[in-house]
Amino acid sequence: YLLVGLGYQKQSAGDAGKKAFSVNRIGDFGFVLGVLLLFVRFGTVDFQEVARAAASLSPEAAFGTVSWITLLLFVGATGKSAQIPLYVWLPDAMEGPTPVSAMIHAATMVSAGIFLLLRFFPLLQAGGHDNTAFMVVGLIGAITALLGATIAVAQYDIKRVLAFSTISQLGFMVAAVGLGASAAAVFH
């Protein structure tokens, strides 16, 4: 919020900071619910212990607690990695100074969501026979990749083109996770 709204002399920068803050709080709400459910189910929030426990689980026969945990954690990743429907903050965040835009794109926020997806990948694998969580993650990523690239083509401001291009590339990484190709997501 503070970095995006750094150019406080411009009303648009302040508004973009507020939007980034608000949209990310939606993702954070899903994330917190997922972490609470994770703690209730596994008794810990340590990813290594959860991964060990998830490996020993038998696949869920239907959409169950593990699927809910993964989808709620995915809401958090969606907010940070600007996936549909929570992608709207990233193009507006380009109102901030160029170094802030570069940091958001390359180093911090958007990468955090992908990292989170990869950390709870063992839970996605334990989701069950129908793989609903994998399908949702893959579908959201694919739609985001297509929509981000399509919108980028119609932009005239170079920073907005880069923002939508980033959204599209993040969509490819999320789609790779949804297809079970976590190594491809890391490589991309």
N, C-alpha and C positions, 0 to 999 in steps of 0.2 A: 504494500500500500504506500509506504513512504517513498520507496524508490520510484515507483511509477508516477506518483504525484509530485515528484521533485521539482518539476517545472511549474510551481504553484502560481506563477504569474498568469498562466493560461488556464482558463476555466476548464478546457477539455482535458488537461492533464489531471486536475483534481477529480473530475468526473470519472476518468479512466482508472484512477487509483481506487476510488470508491467501488467501481464495478469489479475490479480485480479482487478486492477484499470481500465483497458480498458473494461473488460466485464461488470463490475458494472456501468460504464458510459453508456453503451447501455441500461441497465435497468433503469438507472436514466433518460435518455432521454424520454423513454416511460412514466415514472412516472410524469415527469414535464409536458408533453403534457396532460396527464390525469388530473393533478391538474388544469392546465389552462382551459381545457374544463369543468371541474367541476365548476370552478369559473364563467365561462361564463354562464353555465346552471342554477346554483343555487344562484349565487351572493355571495357565501361564501365558505370557505374551512374548516369551523368548522364541524367536523364529527357529532356532536350531532345535529346541525341544518340541515345538509344534510340528516341524518337518518330520522329526523322528516318530512322533505320535501319529501323524497323518499317514506315514508309510505303513504303519501297522494296521490301519483301519481297513475294514472291508468296504468295497464301494457301496455307496448309498443306493438303495433300490429305487428311490424316488427323490424328488427335490427335498433335501433335508437341511439340517443345521449347518453342515460344512458348506453346502451350496450358498446358503444365506450369508455365511461369513465371507466367502469369497466375493459375492456380489456387492456386499456392503463395503468391503475393502476396495473393490473396484470403483465404487462411487468416489472414494477419496482419490484414487489414481486418475480418474476421469477429470476431476477438478484441477489437479496439478498439471496433468499432461494435455489439457485443453481438448478433450474428446467430446463428441456430441453427447449430450446437449450443453455441456459446460465449457464449450470452446470460445464463447463470446468475449471473454476477458482478454485473451491474448492479442487480437488485432488492436484493440483499444489501448492496451498497455504500451504500444509503440509510441504513444504520446510522450513518454518519458524520454530523457536524454539517450542518445545513441549508445553510450557505454552501458547504461542500465538495460537497454533492449538486448544488447549482445550478451550480457550476463544472464538474463532471463532465458534467452534462447539456447545458449550453449552450456551453461554450467549448473544452474540451480533448479528452478521450479519445474520446468517441463521434463527434465531428466528424473526428477524425484518420483513422478508418477510411474514411469517405466521401471525404475528401480524397485518400487513397491510391488508392482506386478510380478517381477522376477523373484522377489523375496517370498511371496506367498504362492509361487508356482506349485509347490508340493500339495497345497490345499486344493488348487484347481484340479490336479491329477486325481485327488481322492474324492472328487465330486460325485462320482457315480456312473452308472452305465449310460444314462442318457446324455451326459456331458453338457447339461444345460448351461452351466457357468462358462465352459469353454466356448460354446456357441454364442452366448451373449457378448463375451469379450471379443471374439473374432468378428462378429457382425458389427459391433460398435466401431471397432478399429477400421474395418473395410469401408464402412459408410463415411467415417471421418476422413479417411485418405482420399476418397473420391470427391467428397464435398469440398474439402480444403483446397484441392488442386483446381477444381472447377471455379471456385470463388476467386482464387489467386489470378486466374486468367483475366478476370474482368476488372482488376484493380489498376489504378494509375499511380498511386503513391508507392514508392519502392519499399518503404518499411512495412506497409500493409501486405504487399506481395510476399515479402519474406515471412511475415507472420503467418499467412495462410499456407505458404509452402512448408513452414515448420509444423503447422497443424497436420498437414497431409503426411509428412514424413513420420510424425509421431503416430498417426493412424496406421501406417504400415507396420511400425514396431508393435503396436497393440494387436493388430491382426495376426502378426507372427506368433505372439504369445497365445492368442486364441486358437491358433492352429496347432499348438503344442511345440512350436519351434522356438523355444526360448533362446537357444544359441544364436539363431538368426536375428532375433530381436536385439540381443546384446551386440552382435557384430554390426548391425545397421546403426 
